[in-house]
């Protein structure tokens, strides 16, 4: 009798668990079906006007056109993007607060004492786009290729000064990866943004820089800078005449600025799927592709799982480099 009673209790518990799980799935599906029913906020953890901000604004405009709901861009710069990310981590997990950020989200894990873990405290939605960095120098530097720059740096250890958009940024780490893999010494000077970093090279304050290609290429074309190599594995479509770092004698080198969309963890999966399907659709439209092309950005698209795996790969990759090179925030 006791065994039968125990079995009955167990069966009831199982039934209730199945019922609860089924009702949860139904609720999530209903929520997704009605989503979005109010304004959406896209948090951009950088100042207005940068590539990350501009990509987010393209997304915001198309969301409004598709769904008829206001979409607000909320710029929250500071702390190497950690302030804006932390805001999203603690937002309600309902799909109405999105994060559009860059690959720095993977670097910050090894440079900051973070109050969150991007892998567990955020839900991946999609890999949006990517853009290469451009290695450029002042025309007075006696190097016409990345290979010649490496030879020059080896002949003058620690004499060449390079700028970046800030200590610990993706651009800084792109330079550190180049320095490490080429086995050269460079002096790093961080600036407050990509534009000041490029201006410093033009003005002769420093000899070179790594910066996103769209922020540097106009000055290369005007002769104010000399473009040596792009950081991607393949040549950039907007500058096919410039070789890659890999082609220039640094085997295995590849660093890309990548853009993504996340939501707070525990956002209902049907909502994430709805966002993923819509953004993948938008990335294939001629208008969005043309607007991204103007920004020098190549649209990607992915599943949420692919973004999750890529984030983990990038976290581990930069953790290894930072540990081996001793890179610190200056």
Secondary structure, 3 states (H helix, E strand, C coil): CHHHHHHHHHHHHHHHHHHHHHHHHHHHHHHHHHCCCCCEEEEECCCCCCHHHHHHHHHHHHHHHHHCCCEEEEECCCHHHHHHHHHHHCCCCCCCEEEEEECHHHHHHHHCCCCCCHHHHEEEEEEEEEEEEEEEEECCCCCCCHHHHHHHHHHCCCCCEEEECCCCCHHHHHHHHHHHHHCCCCEEEECCCHHHHHHHHHCCCCCEEEEEHHHHHHHHHCCCEEEEEECCCCCCHHHCCCCECCCCCCCCCCCEEEEEEEEECCCCHHHHHHHHHHHHHHHCCHHHHHHHHHCCCEECCCCHHHHHHHHHHHHHHHHHHHHHHCCCCC
